């Protein structure tokens, strides 16, 4: 029952919005997304992880462990990147008609030629 209490008691901007009682649509938008900030600002186009991995592997020049690739991508971008995004991008692009990466052994990848 602890979960029910946590999910049913809003906090932060939503609580402020609900506590106001009377509000306009513009007010709600300002509380959820501060003025001048794009609502989808953190959204990236498809392929950004793959391009970052390619850049990291190109700069390193030899096969890298997947965890090292993850750390290097985060350093390159200057922000946290989901481990599952890196792992998924590596796994998805080692097969097919034009693979971008080659798995040289378990957990190690290099760029495809």
DSSP file (Angstrom, degrees, kcal/mol; ACC not computed):
  #  RESIDUE AA STRUCTURE BP1 BP2  ACC     N-H-->O    O-->H-N    N-H-->O    O-->H-N    TCO  KAPPA ALPHA  PHI   PSI    X-CA   Y-CA   Z-CA
    1    1 A X     >        0   0    0      0, 0.0     4,-1.5     0, 0.0     0, 0.0   0.000 360.0 360.0 360.0 -14.8    0.0    0.0    0.0
    2    2 A X  H  >  +     0   0    0      1,-0.2     4,-1.7     2,-0.2     5,-0.1   0.896 360.0  55.2 -62.8 -39.2    3.0    2.3    0.3
    3    3 A X  H  > S+     0   0    0      1,-0.2     4,-2.4     2,-0.2     5,-0.2   0.892 102.6  55.9 -61.6 -40.7    3.2    2.5   -3.5
    4    4 A X  H  > S+     0   0    0      1,-0.2     4,-1.7     2,-0.2    -1,-0.2   0.913 107.3  49.4 -60.1 -42.8   -0.4    3.7   -3.8
    5    5 A X  H  X S+     0   0    0     -4,-1.5     4,-0.6     1,-0.2    -1,-0.2   0.879 111.9  48.4 -63.9 -38.3    0.3    6.6   -1.4
    6    6 A X  H  < S+     0   0    0     -4,-1.7     3,-0.4     1,-0.2    -2,-0.2   0.889 114.0  44.7 -70.9 -39.1    3.4    7.7   -3.4
    7    7 A X  H  < S+     0   0    0     -4,-2.4    -1,-0.2     1,-0.2    -2,-0.2   0.746 113.5  50.0 -78.3 -22.6    1.7    7.6   -6.8
    8    8 A X  H  < S+     0   0    0     -4,-1.7     2,-0.7    -5,-0.2    -1,-0.2   0.508  97.7  72.4 -95.8  -2.9   -1.4    9.3   -5.7
    9    9 A X  S  < S-     0   0    0     -4,-0.6    -1,-0.2    -3,-0.4     6,-0.1  -0.865  77.5-150.0-112.6  97.3    0.3   12.3   -3.9
   10   10 A X        -     0   0    0     -2,-0.7     2,-0.3     4,-0.1    -2,-0.1  -0.223  14.3-169.2 -66.5 154.8    1.8   14.5   -6.6
   11   11 A X    >>  +     0   0    0      4,-0.0     3,-0.9     5,-0.0     4,-0.5  -0.864  44.3  12.3-134.7 171.3    4.9   16.6   -5.9
   12   12 A X  H 3> S-     0   0    0     -2,-0.3     4,-2.2     1,-0.2     3,-0.3  -0.297 123.5  -4.6  65.9-141.5    6.8   19.4   -7.5
   13   13 A X  H 3> S+     0   0    0      1,-0.2     4,-2.5     2,-0.2    -1,-0.2   0.834 134.6  53.9 -58.4 -36.4    5.3   21.3  -10.4
   14   14 A X  H <> S+     0   0    0     -3,-0.9     4,-2.6     2,-0.2    -1,-0.2   0.916 108.8  48.4 -66.6 -41.6    2.2   19.1  -10.6
   15   15 A X  H  X S+     0   0    0     -4,-0.5     4,-2.6    -3,-0.3    -2,-0.2   0.925 112.2  49.7 -62.9 -43.9    1.4   19.7   -6.9
   16   16 A X  H  X S+     0   0    0     -4,-2.2     4,-1.3     1,-0.2    -2,-0.2   0.922 111.4  49.4 -59.4 -44.8    1.9   23.4   -7.3
   17   17 A X  H  X S+     0   0    0     -4,-2.5     4,-0.6     1,-0.2     3,-0.4   0.922 113.9  44.3 -60.9 -46.5   -0.5   23.4  -10.3
   18   18 A X  H >< S+     0   0    0     -4,-2.6     3,-0.6     1,-0.2    -1,-0.2   0.845 109.7  56.2 -69.4 -33.7   -3.2   21.4   -8.5
   19   19 A X  H 3< S+     0   0    0     -4,-2.6    -1,-0.2     1,-0.2    -2,-0.2   0.757  94.3  68.4 -70.2 -24.3   -2.9   23.5   -5.3
   20   20 A X  H 3< S-     0   0    0     -4,-1.3     2,-1.9    -3,-0.4    -1,-0.2   0.831  81.9-162.5 -65.5 -30.9   -3.5   26.8   -7.3
   21   21 A X    <<  +     0   0    0     -4,-0.6     2,-0.5    -3,-0.6    -1,-0.2  -0.353  68.4  50.7  82.5 -59.6   -7.1   25.7   -7.9
   22   22 A X  S    S+     0   0    0     -2,-1.9     2,-0.3    -3,-0.1    -3,-0.0  -0.955  71.4 147.9-117.2 127.1   -7.8   28.1  -10.7
   23   23 A X        -     0   0    0     -2,-0.5     2,-0.2    -5,-0.0    -6,-0.0  -0.989  37.6-126.1-154.6 160.0   -5.4   28.3  -13.6
   24   24 A X     >  -     0   0    0     -2,-0.3     4,-2.0     1,-0.1     5,-0.2  -0.663  35.2-108.3-103.0 162.3   -5.1   29.0  -17.3
   25   25 A X  H  > S+     0   0    0     -2,-0.2     4,-2.1     1,-0.2     5,-0.2   0.896 120.4  54.0 -58.7 -41.2   -3.5   26.7  -19.9
   26   26 A X  H  > S+     0   0    0      1,-0.2     4,-2.0     2,-0.2    -1,-0.2   0.885 106.8  52.1 -61.6 -39.0   -0.6   29.1  -20.3
   27   27 A X  H  > S+     0   0    0      1,-0.2     4,-1.8     2,-0.2    -1,-0.2   0.911 107.9  51.3 -62.8 -42.4    0.0   29.0  -16.5
   28   28 A X  H  X S+     0   0    0     -4,-2.0     4,-2.0     1,-0.2     5,-0.2   0.910 108.6  51.0 -62.1 -42.6    0.1   25.2  -16.6
   29   29 A X  H  X S+     0   0    0     -4,-2.1     4,-3.2     1,-0.2    -1,-0.2   0.905 108.3  52.4 -62.5 -41.0    2.6   25.2  -19.4
   30   30 A X  H  < S+     0   0    0     -4,-2.0    -1,-0.2     1,-0.2    -2,-0.2   0.842 109.9  48.9 -65.1 -33.5    4.9   27.6  -17.5
   31   31 A X  H  < S+     0   0    0     -4,-1.8     3,-0.2     1,-0.1    -1,-0.2   0.873 118.4  38.3 -73.5 -36.7    4.8   25.4  -14.4
   32   32 A X  H  < S+     0   0    0     -4,-2.0     2,-0.5     1,-0.3    -2,-0.2   0.894 132.5  22.3 -81.3 -41.6    5.7   22.3  -16.3
   33   33 A X  S  < S-     0   0    0     -4,-3.2    -1,-0.3    -5,-0.2     3,-0.1  -0.949  88.8-126.6-129.5 109.9    8.1   23.8  -18.7
   34   34 A X    >   -     0   0    0     -2,-0.5     3,-2.0    -3,-0.2    -3,-0.1  -0.150  44.0 -81.5 -55.2 149.0    9.8   27.1  -17.6
   35   35 A X  T 3  S+     0   0    0      1,-0.3    -1,-0.1    -5,-0.2     3,-0.1  -0.196 116.9  21.2 -53.5 138.4    9.5   30.0  -20.2
   36   36 A X  T 3  S+     0   0    0      1,-0.2     2,-0.5    -3,-0.1    -1,-0.3   0.401  97.1 113.5  84.4  -2.8   12.0   29.8  -22.9
   37   37 A X    <   -     0   0    0     -3,-2.0    -1,-0.2    -4,-0.1     2,-0.2  -0.901  68.4-125.4-106.9 127.5   12.7   26.1  -22.5
   38   38 A X    >   -     0   0    0     -2,-0.5     3,-1.6     1,-0.1     4,-0.2  -0.481  10.9-139.0 -68.9 132.3   11.6   23.8  -25.3
   39   39 A X  T 3  S+     0   0    0      1,-0.3     3,-0.3    -2,-0.2    -1,-0.1   0.901 106.0  38.3 -59.5 -41.8    9.3   21.0  -24.0
   40   40 A X  T >  S+     0   0    0      1,-0.2     3,-1.4     2,-0.1    -1,-0.3  -0.002  79.7 127.6 -96.7  28.6   11.1   18.4  -26.2
   41   41 A X  T <  S+     0   0    0     -3,-1.6    -1,-0.2     1,-0.3    -2,-0.1   0.788  73.3  45.8 -58.6 -32.5   14.6   19.9  -25.6
   42   42 A X  T 3  S+     0   0    0     -3,-0.3    -1,-0.3    -4,-0.2     2,-0.2   0.537  86.9 110.6 -89.5  -6.1   16.2   16.6  -24.5
   43   43 A X    <   -     0   0    0     -3,-1.4     2,-0.3     1,-0.0    -3,-0.0  -0.499  51.6-164.8 -71.4 133.9   14.7   14.6  -27.3
   44   44 A X        -     0   0    0     -2,-0.2     3,-0.1     1,-0.0     2,-0.1  -0.845  22.1-104.3-117.5 156.1   17.3   13.5  -29.9
   45   45 A X    >   -     0   0    0     -2,-0.3     3,-1.3     1,-0.1    -1,-0.0  -0.357  51.3 -81.9 -73.3 157.7   16.8   12.2  -33.4
   46   46 A X  T 3  S+     0   0    0      1,-0.2    -1,-0.1     2,-0.1     0, 0.0  -0.283 112.7  32.4 -58.6 142.0   17.3    8.5  -34.1
   47   47 A X  T 3> S+     0   0    0     -3,-0.1     4,-2.5     3,-0.0    -1,-0.2   0.374  74.9 119.0  95.5  -4.0   20.8    7.4  -34.5
   48   48 A X  H <> S+     0   0    0     -3,-1.3     4,-1.9     1,-0.2     5,-0.1   0.868  78.4  49.5 -65.2 -34.9   22.6    9.8  -32.1
   49   49 A X  H  > S+     0   0    0      2,-0.2     4,-2.6     1,-0.2    -1,-0.2   0.932 110.9  49.5 -67.5 -44.9   23.8    6.9  -29.9
   50   50 A X  H  > S+     0   0    0      1,-0.2     4,-2.7     2,-0.2    -2,-0.2   0.916 111.1  49.4 -60.9 -44.1   25.2    5.1  -33.0
   51   51 A X  H  X S+     0   0    0     -4,-2.5     4,-2.2     2,-0.2    -1,-0.2   0.892 111.2  49.5 -63.5 -38.7   27.0    8.2  -34.2
   52   52 A X  H  X S+     0   0    0     -4,-1.9     4,-2.3     2,-0.2    -2,-0.2   0.914 111.4  48.8 -65.8 -42.4   28.5    8.8  -30.8
   53   53 A X  H  X S+     0   0    0     -4,-2.6     4,-2.8     1,-0.2     5,-0.2   0.917 110.1  52.0 -63.0 -43.3   29.7    5.2  -30.6
   54   54 A X  H  X S+     0   0    0     -4,-2.7     4,-2.3     1,-0.2    -1,-0.2   0.914 110.0  48.7 -58.5 -43.5   31.2    5.5  -34.1
   55   55 A X  H  X S+     0   0    0     -4,-2.2     4,-2.4     2,-0.2    -1,-0.2   0.916 112.1  48.6 -64.1 -43.2   33.1    8.6  -33.1
   56   56 A X  H  X S+     0   0    0     -4,-2.3     4,-2.3     1,-0.2    -2,-0.2   0.936 113.7  45.8 -62.7 -47.2   34.4    7.0  -29.9
   57   57 A X  H  X S+     0   0    0     -4,-2.8     4,-2.3     1,-0.2    -1,-0.2   0.851 112.1  52.3 -66.4 -34.0   35.6    3.8  -31.8
   58   58 A X  H  < S+     0   0    0     -4,-2.3    -1,-0.2    -5,-0.2    -2,-0.2   0.934 112.1  44.9 -64.9 -46.7   37.2    5.9  -34.5
   59   59 A X  H  < S+     0   0    0     -4,-2.4    -2,-0.2     1,-0.2    -1,-0.2   0.865 114.6  48.3 -66.9 -36.6   39.1    8.0  -32.1
   60   60 A X  H  < S-     0   0    0     -4,-2.3    -1,-0.2    -5,-0.2    -2,-0.2   0.895  89.4-158.0 -73.7 -39.7   40.2    5.0  -30.0
   61   61 A X     <  +     0   0    0     -4,-2.3     2,-0.3    -5,-0.2    -3,-0.1   0.343  59.9  60.2  84.0  -7.4   41.3    3.1  -33.1
   62   62 A X  S    S-     0   0    0     -5,-0.1    -1,-0.1    47,-0.1    47,-0.1  -0.930  99.3 -62.2-144.6 168.8   41.2   -0.5  -31.7
   63   63 A X        -     0   0    0     -2,-0.3     2,-0.3    45,-0.1    47,-0.2  -0.183  53.4-162.7 -56.4 142.8   38.5   -2.8  -30.2
   64   64 A X  E     -A  109   0A   0     45,-2.8    45,-2.7    -3,-0.0     2,-0.1  -0.927  22.8-107.6-127.1 150.3   37.0   -1.5  -26.9
   65   65 A X  E  >  -A  108   0A   0     -2,-0.3     4,-2.2    43,-0.2    43,-0.2  -0.484  33.8-118.8 -69.6 148.5   35.0   -3.1  -24.2
   66   66 A X  H  > S+     0   0    0     41,-2.2     4,-2.4     1,-0.2     5,-0.1   0.874 114.7  52.8 -59.0 -39.5   31.3   -2.1  -24.2
   67   67 A X  H  > S+     0   0    0     40,-0.2     4,-2.3     2,-0.2    -1,-0.2   0.881 108.9  49.9 -64.9 -37.2   31.6   -0.5  -20.7
   68   68 A X  H  > S+     0   0    0      2,-0.2     4,-2.4     1,-0.2    -2,-0.2   0.880 109.1  52.2 -67.7 -37.5   34.5    1.6  -21.9
   69   69 A X  H  X S+     0   0    0     -4,-2.2     4,-2.6     2,-0.2    -2,-0.2   0.928 108.8  51.3 -60.9 -44.9   32.5    2.6  -25.0
   70   70 A X  H  X S+     0   0    0     -4,-2.4     4,-2.2     1,-0.2    -2,-0.2   0.935 111.6  45.9 -58.3 -49.0   29.7    3.7  -22.6
   71   71 A X  H  X S+     0   0    0     -4,-2.3     4,-2.2     1,-0.2    -1,-0.2   0.899 113.3  49.7 -62.3 -41.1   32.0    5.8  -20.5
   72   72 A X  H  X S+     0   0    0     -4,-2.4     4,-2.5     2,-0.2    -1,-0.2   0.872 109.2  51.5 -68.1 -37.2   33.7    7.4  -23.5
   73   73 A X  H  X S+     0   0    0     -4,-2.6     4,-2.6     2,-0.2     5,-0.2   0.918 110.4  49.1 -65.2 -42.9   30.3    8.2  -25.1
   74   74 A X  H  X>S+     0   0    0     -4,-2.2     4,-1.9     1,-0.2     5,-1.0   0.911 113.0  47.4 -61.9 -41.6   29.2    9.9  -21.8
   75   75 A X  H  <5S+     0   0    0     -4,-2.2    -2,-0.2     2,-0.2    -1,-0.2   0.902 112.2  50.3 -65.1 -40.8   32.5   11.9  -21.7
   76   76 A X  H  <5S+     0   0    0     -4,-2.5    -2,-0.2     1,-0.2    -1,-0.2   0.923 118.8  36.5 -62.3 -45.9   32.1   12.9  -25.4
   77   77 A X  H  <5S-     0   0    0     -4,-2.6    -1,-0.2     2,-0.2    -2,-0.2   0.671 100.8-132.5 -84.6 -17.6   28.5   14.1  -24.9
   78   78 A X  T  <5S+     0   0    0     -4,-1.9     2,-0.3    -5,-0.2    -3,-0.2   0.767  74.9  77.9  72.4  25.1   29.1   15.5  -21.4
   79   79 A X  S   <S-     0   0    0     -5,-1.0    -1,-0.2    -6,-0.2    -2,-0.2  -0.981  89.8 -78.7-157.0 163.1   25.9   13.9  -20.0
   80   80 A X        -     0   0    0     -2,-0.3     2,-0.4    -3,-0.1     0, 0.0  -0.396  40.4-167.1 -67.3 140.8   24.6   10.6  -18.8
   81   81 A X        -     0   0    0     -2,-0.1    -7,-0.1   -11,-0.1     5,-0.0  -0.997  30.2-103.7-129.6 134.7   23.6    8.1  -21.4
   82   82 A X    >>  -     0   0    0     -2,-0.4     4,-1.6     1,-0.2     3,-0.5  -0.320  18.8-139.9 -60.2 132.1   21.6    5.0  -20.6
   83   83 A X  H 3> S+     0   0    0      1,-0.2     4,-2.8     2,-0.2     5,-0.2   0.880 104.6  57.4 -59.0 -38.1   23.8    1.8  -20.6
   84   84 A X  H 3> S+     0   0    0      1,-0.2     4,-2.4     2,-0.2    -1,-0.2   0.812 102.1  55.3 -65.9 -28.8   20.9    0.0  -22.3
   85   85 A X  H <> S+     0   0    0     -3,-0.5     4,-2.1     2,-0.2    -1,-0.2   0.914 112.1  42.4 -67.3 -42.9   21.1    2.5  -25.2
   86   86 A X  H  X S+     0   0    0     -4,-1.6     4,-2.5     2,-0.2     5,-0.2   0.950 116.9  46.8 -67.1 -49.6   24.8    1.8  -25.8
   87   87 A X  H  X S+     0   0    0     -4,-2.8     4,-2.3     1,-0.2    -2,-0.2   0.903 114.5  47.7 -60.6 -42.9   24.4   -2.0  -25.4
   88   88 A X  H  X S+     0   0    0     -4,-2.4     4,-2.7    -5,-0.2    -1,-0.2   0.895 110.7  50.5 -66.2 -41.1   21.4   -2.0  -27.7
   89   89 A X  H  X S+     0   0    0     -4,-2.1     4,-1.3     2,-0.2    -2,-0.2   0.910 112.1  47.6 -65.0 -41.6   23.0    0.1  -30.3
   90   90 A X  H  < S+     0   0    0     -4,-2.5     3,-0.3     1,-0.2    -2,-0.2   0.942 115.5  44.6 -63.3 -46.6   26.1   -2.1  -30.4
   91   91 A X  H >< S+     0   0    0     -4,-2.3     3,-0.9     1,-0.2     4,-0.2   0.880 112.7  51.2 -66.1 -38.5   24.0   -5.3  -30.5
   92   92 A X  H 3< S+     0   0    0     -4,-2.7     3,-0.3     1,-0.2    -1,-0.2   0.746 110.6  48.6 -71.7 -23.4   21.7   -4.0  -33.2
   93   93 A X  T 3< S+     0   0    0     -4,-1.3     8,-2.5    -3,-0.3     7,-1.6   0.082  89.0  77.7-111.6  24.8   24.4   -2.9  -35.5
   94   94 A X  S <  S+     0   0    0     -3,-0.9     2,-0.2     5,-0.2     9,-0.2   0.486  96.0  46.2-102.8  -6.4   26.7   -6.0  -35.7
   95   95 A X  S    S+     0   0    0     -3,-0.3     3,-0.3    -4,-0.2     5,-0.2  -0.705  76.6  62.8-125.9 176.9   24.5   -7.9  -38.1
   96   96 A X  S >  S-     0   0    0     -2,-0.2     3,-0.5     1,-0.2    -3,-0.0  -0.449  96.7 -51.0 101.3-174.6   22.6   -7.2  -41.3
   97   97 A X  T 3  S+     0   0    0      1,-0.3    -1,-0.2    -2,-0.1     2,-0.2   0.782 134.0  22.8 -73.8 -27.0   23.6   -6.3  -44.8
   98   98 A X  T 3  S-     0   0    0     -3,-0.3    -1,-0.3    14,-0.0    -3,-0.1  -0.590  79.7-168.9-139.5  77.1   25.8   -3.3  -43.7
   99   99 A X    <   -     0   0    0     -3,-0.5    -5,-0.2    -5,-0.2    -3,-0.1  -0.354  12.9-159.5 -67.3 145.2   26.9   -3.7  -40.1
  100  100 A X  S    S+     0   0    0     -7,-1.6    12,-2.8    -5,-0.2     2,-0.3   0.724  74.6  38.3 -93.9 -26.3   28.5   -0.7  -38.4
  101  101 A X  E     -B  111   0A   0     -8,-2.5     2,-0.4    10,-0.3    10,-0.2  -0.878  66.3-146.4-126.0 156.9   30.3   -2.6  -35.7
  102  102 A X  E     -B  110   0A   0      8,-2.9     8,-1.9    -2,-0.3     2,-0.9  -0.987  13.9-139.8-122.0 131.1   32.1   -5.9  -35.4
  103  103 A X  E     -B  109   0A   0     -2,-0.4     6,-0.2     6,-0.2     3,-0.1  -0.807  20.3-178.0 -88.7 107.3   32.0   -8.0  -32.2
  104  104 A X  E     -     0   0A   0      4,-1.3     2,-0.3    -2,-0.9    -1,-0.2   0.802  67.5 -25.1 -81.0 -29.4   35.6   -9.2  -32.0
  105  105 A X  E >  S-B  108   0A   0      3,-1.0     3,-2.6    -3,-0.1    -1,-0.3  -0.941 102.4 -40.3-166.0 177.0   34.9  -11.2  -28.8
  106  106 A X  T 3  S-     0   0    0     -2,-0.3     3,-0.1     1,-0.3    -2,-0.0  -0.200 127.3  -4.5 -53.3 120.5   32.5  -11.2  -26.0
  107  107 A X  T 3  S+     0   0    0      1,-0.2   -41,-2.2   -42,-0.1     2,-0.4   0.497 109.7 106.8  77.7   4.5   32.0   -7.6  -24.9
  108  108 A X  E <   +AB  65 105A   0     -3,-2.6    -4,-1.3   -43,-0.2    -3,-1.0  -0.963  43.7 178.9-121.2 134.6   34.5   -6.1  -27.3
  109  109 A X  E     +AB  64 103A   0    -45,-2.7   -45,-2.8    -2,-0.4     2,-0.3  -0.928  10.1 179.3-133.2 152.9   33.6   -4.1  -30.4
  110  110 A X  E     - B   0 102A   0     -8,-1.9    -8,-2.9    -2,-0.3     2,-0.1  -0.911  42.7 -81.4-139.8 169.3   35.4   -2.3  -33.2
  111  111 A X  E     - B   0 101A   0     -2,-0.3   -10,-0.3   -10,-0.2     2,-0.2  -0.448  46.5-113.9 -69.7 145.0   34.2   -0.4  -36.3
  112  112 A X              0   0    0    -12,-2.8    -1,-0.1    -2,-0.1   -10,-0.1  -0.520 360.0 360.0 -74.5 149.5   33.2   -2.4  -39.3
  113  113 A X              0   0    0     -2,-0.2    -1,-0.1   -12,-0.0   -13,-0.1   0.467 360.0 360.0 -78.2 360.0   35.5   -1.9  -42.3
